[in-house]
Every structure is written in structure tokens, then in C-alpha cells.
Amino acid sequence: MEFQTRCVHVGVDKDSAYLSATTPIYPTSTFRWDDLETNRGFDYTRSGNPTRQALEENIASLEGGIDCWATSTGMSAITAAAYLFESGDHIIAGKDIYGGTYRLFADILARQHLEFSFVDMLDLDAIRAAVRPETKGIWIETPSNPLLFVTDIAAVCEIAKEAGAITIADNTFCSPYLQRPMEHGVDVVMHSTTKYLNGHSDVVGGCLVTRHEEHAERIAYIVNALGLACSPFDAWLVLRGIKTLGPRMEAHQRAASAVAEMLQEHPGVTRVYYPGLDSHPGHQLASRQQDGFGAMLSFEVSGGREMAKRVMTRTRLFQLAESLGGVESLISYPETMSHASMDEPARRAAGITDGILRVSCGIEHPDDLCQDMSQALEE
Ligand SMILES: Cc1ncc(COP(=O)(O)O)c(C=O)c1O
């Protein structure tokens, strides 16, 4: 089946009693056993639930993996992935990753004896130079947050293979519609399903997809042992959202490309970060590695924080809010929002200045979005 058909159908058919067209929600904590040895495949919702399983089968298929675990948030998926490592292991990650991931790595997991190096993922020599005998993992987030720099996934997987490390890719920004990291050699894919997969800003969730049996078994164990799985209600909402992933992503991209081009011509804007623009350093690589350029973009206004504040409080359609990937457009300020959990030196090292605004383009008409943004930028 083609991708969009799998979005609609894979995993969905779980109602053998009434043949409902959509997956029922099983809001139960526990399941009856037939006798002391036999149950119908589920015993307790922390360990497994039919609604959640429907979502997991669906996402595993979209990413090309063998298995998936749907978690309560993107952060709980990252936490579960981190438990694949052991005390003393060293992990390489980009220096411009999502602020919450950075905080988990640099502040929480570093205290629990995992070691991290944050490097420029565009510089393959820097990644090679960061490899140590204890390096067991490379964390890839591409395009990166918030400047949309594009990492060469296949090249990083090659470095990881030579080092005997695994690769984990946060595929939140592209969704599997635009990028499937496993096709480039990645071992584990992670999502904040809060974003494009759900797509309607009404759920927080996450997932991990694996393609090796050993990781599949270990992650199932970790998610159950730590109690990280998502609720049946949330799983149902995400599964419903995924059915329209393809058409939504097309509409998101149309809007983003129009807004990026408009911003690029605007005299009050010093730089636009959107991989779809020829001027973006990751444009060529994104053209090869992705099936589209996505709908996230950042731009820098001349006039720093004051001007950024002016723009963000004057947009009407772009709502001033964190998050991304929903049908409604959002605008945010990485400095005090998504990347506030990085300290200032880490933000500056990641290229985040006080004039940078991040935009998640929704599926509104591109003309309305461009009009809204240009009126907000007026002197
Ligand atoms: C790229 C990326 N990864 C992970 C996360 C964390 O996901 P959640 O907020 O669902 O825990 C986010 C949240 O914004 C994100 O943007």
C-alpha cells in the first residue's frame, strides 16, 4: 500500500465484534483472563492496550520499522530511548537540538552518569573527532530546532557504524511523510506525536520506532517498567490525526513556502531559515534526503528583542504559543520559549540570537498568512 493509504488503514481495524470503521477506544486499565494461563493478548493497559496498539502498528508502518511504542509525551519517548544506554556510555548530539532534549541530556541524564558531547552536526569531522571508545549513541535531529539546519543522516549513520554506536533520530519536524530516517540507516526513530502526527494541537504524545529485534524487546520492557505509555484516548486522537497526515503536510508546506519567500524579500528581515529556500545552507541536502521542506521556519528581524516582541504581539493569525505541527499557525520566541531551557552561551553557540522568531505554518490559506505577517512587520 502507498503511504497515504497506510495512514488511513494500517492498524485501524480492531473491532471484530461490530466491524466499526474506526478503532474503538478501550478505556480500561485491566483485561479479564479466560483462565490462569490464557488472556486475549492484553492484561494491563500500562503494558499494552488495543487502541494504543492500533496507533503503534500504524506508525511502525509509516516509518518502515518493525515495532513502535506510543508514549505519553515526546520527552517520555526520549527518556525511554536514553535507557537503551548504560552508565558511562557517551552520546553525541547536535548543539542546536530541541531545548527540552538538551535539558534532559545536559542536566538530568548527565547527572546519572551518561556523558554527552554537543557538536555541530553539519561538520562531519567534528562528529568523528567527538567519538570516544565509550561512544554508544549519536542523536540526530534534522532539520534542527529552531534554525532548520539539515544533518546528513546517511553520513552520520556511517560514522556511528564505524564507532560501534547506534543512531536515534528525532523525526518530529518532518514527520514520516517527508522523511524516513530508517531508509538512511537510522536504528531508532523518535517523535513528539504532539506535532504533525496528531496535527490538531489537542494531544501531547510521543513514540519510538525500532527496526532491530533487540531494541524492540528492550524498549517494550523499558516503556512498561518506567510506565511511559500513552493513554488509550490520546492514542485514538493521534491515530485519527495521522489519517490526514499527507494532505495536511502538503497544505502546511504550501503555506510555509509562501511565508518564507515573502519574509526573504522583506526589508525588516535580516535572515530567513527555511530549507526550501535556495539561500538555506541545507537546501541541497534536504532536496535529496527529504520528500519536501516542511512547514517550520525561523527568521531574524533587525532590531533584536524589541522588534521581535513587536512582531509577535501584532500577528493575528499566527498565535503566540509554543509547539508546532498543528493546523493553526503559531509564532514563538526560542529565546524565552522553546529554548529557554538552554543557558545563554548554549543558545548563542546554537546560533539563536535575540532577533530570531520561529514559525509553525498551519494549513490556513497562504495569502492570509503572508498578509498577517507583513502587517505585523510594518514599521
Ligand atoms: C523536535 C522536538 N522533539 C521533542 C519534543 C518534545 O516533545 P513533547 O513536548 O511532546 O514532550 C519537542 C517539543 O516541542 C520537539 O519540538
The ligand as a Gaussian input file, in Angstrom:
#p B3LYP/6-31G(d) Opt

LIG

0 1
 C       11.860000      18.326000      17.963000
 C       11.168000      18.031000      19.254000
 N       11.467000      16.901000      19.915000
 C       10.876000      16.600000      21.094000
 C        9.942000      17.428000      21.674000
 C        9.307000      17.061000      22.984000
 O        8.006000      16.602000      22.780000
 P        6.804000      16.756000      23.841000
 O        6.573000      18.208000      24.027000
 O        5.671000      16.041000      23.160000
 O        7.243000      16.084000      25.086000
 C        9.606000      18.621000      21.027000
 C        8.633000      19.543000      21.642000
 O        8.453000      20.665000      21.229000
 C       10.237000      18.928000      19.789000
 O        9.961000      20.074000      19.130000

